[in-house]
């Protein structure tokens, strides 16, 4: 079993899932940031893998994107139907 301690949230997987979800919802960085209560520059840095979100911000982003936080953060659990084909 892989420990979550060895899976940083800002890994390439997180950044890819964040970008996919934002694109699917057709949200700008600014719109997603406003929906999640974080700055648009923070969203840009997260998508680029340049920073790691707090657990709270990950949960806020997931809610704003309409996805499960466990999927967004770690790729665990049921992926959205649109992500399964992408």
C-alpha positions as CSV (number, residue, x, y, z in Angstrom):
1,X,0.0,0.0,0.0
2,X,1.3,3.4,-0.9
3,X,1.3,6.0,1.8
4,X,-0.1,9.4,1.2
5,X,2.9,10.8,3.0
6,X,4.9,9.8,-0.1
7,X,2.4,11.4,-2.5
8,X,2.7,15.2,-2.4
9,X,-0.4,17.1,-3.5
10,X,1.6,19.2,-5.9
11,X,2.9,16.2,-7.8
12,X,2.5,16.1,-11.5
13,X,-0.7,14.0,-11.0
14,X,-2.4,16.7,-9.0
15,X,-1.5,19.4,-11.4
16,X,-2.8,17.4,-14.4
17,X,-6.1,16.5,-12.6
18,X,-6.5,20.2,-11.6
19,X,-5.9,21.3,-15.2
20,X,-8.3,18.7,-16.6
21,X,-11.1,19.6,-14.2
22,X,-10.7,23.3,-14.7
23,X,-10.7,22.8,-18.5
24,X,-13.8,20.5,-18.3
25,X,-15.7,23.2,-16.4
26,X,-14.4,25.9,-18.8
27,X,-13.2,28.0,-15.9
28,X,-10.5,30.6,-16.0
29,X,-7.9,30.8,-13.3
30,X,-9.7,33.7,-11.8
31,X,-13.2,32.1,-11.9
32,X,-11.8,28.9,-10.2
33,X,-9.9,31.0,-7.6
34,X,-13.1,33.0,-6.8
35,X,-15.1,29.8,-6.5
36,X,-12.6,28.2,-4.2
37,X,-11.7,31.3,-2.2
38,X,-8.1,31.5,-3.3
39,X,-6.2,33.8,-5.6
40,X,-6.0,33.2,-9.4
41,X,-2.2,33.2,-9.1
42,X,-2.4,30.4,-6.6
43,X,-4.4,28.4,-9.0
44,X,-1.8,29.0,-11.7
45,X,1.0,27.9,-9.4
46,X,-0.8,24.8,-8.4
47,X,-1.5,23.8,-12.1
48,X,2.1,24.4,-12.9
49,X,3.2,22.2,-10.0
50,X,5.1,25.1,-8.5
51,X,3.3,24.9,-5.1
52,X,1.4,22.5,-2.9
53,X,-2.2,23.3,-1.7
54,X,-3.2,23.0,1.9
55,X,-5.7,20.2,2.6
56,X,-8.3,23.0,3.1
57,X,-7.6,24.6,-0.3
58,X,-7.6,21.2,-2.0
59,X,-11.1,20.6,-0.6
60,X,-12.2,24.0,-1.7
61,X,-10.9,23.5,-5.2
62,X,-12.6,20.1,-5.4
63,X,-15.9,21.6,-4.3
64,X,-15.6,24.4,-6.9
65,X,-14.8,21.9,-9.6
66,X,-17.5,19.4,-8.6
67,X,-15.0,16.6,-8.1
68,X,-14.1,14.5,-5.1
69,X,-11.2,15.8,-3.1
70,X,-9.6,12.4,-2.8
71,X,-9.5,12.1,-6.6
72,X,-8.2,15.7,-7.1
73,X,-5.5,15.3,-4.4
74,X,-4.4,11.7,-4.9
75,X,-6.1,10.2,-7.9
76,X,-8.0,7.9,-5.5
77,X,-11.6,6.9,-5.6
78,X,-14.0,7.3,-8.4
79,X,-12.9,9.6,-11.1
80,X,-15.4,11.8,-12.8
81,X,-16.9,10.1,-15.9
82,X,-15.4,12.8,-18.2
83,X,-11.9,12.1,-16.7
84,X,-12.1,8.3,-17.3
85,X,-11.9,8.8,-21.1
86,X,-9.3,11.6,-20.9
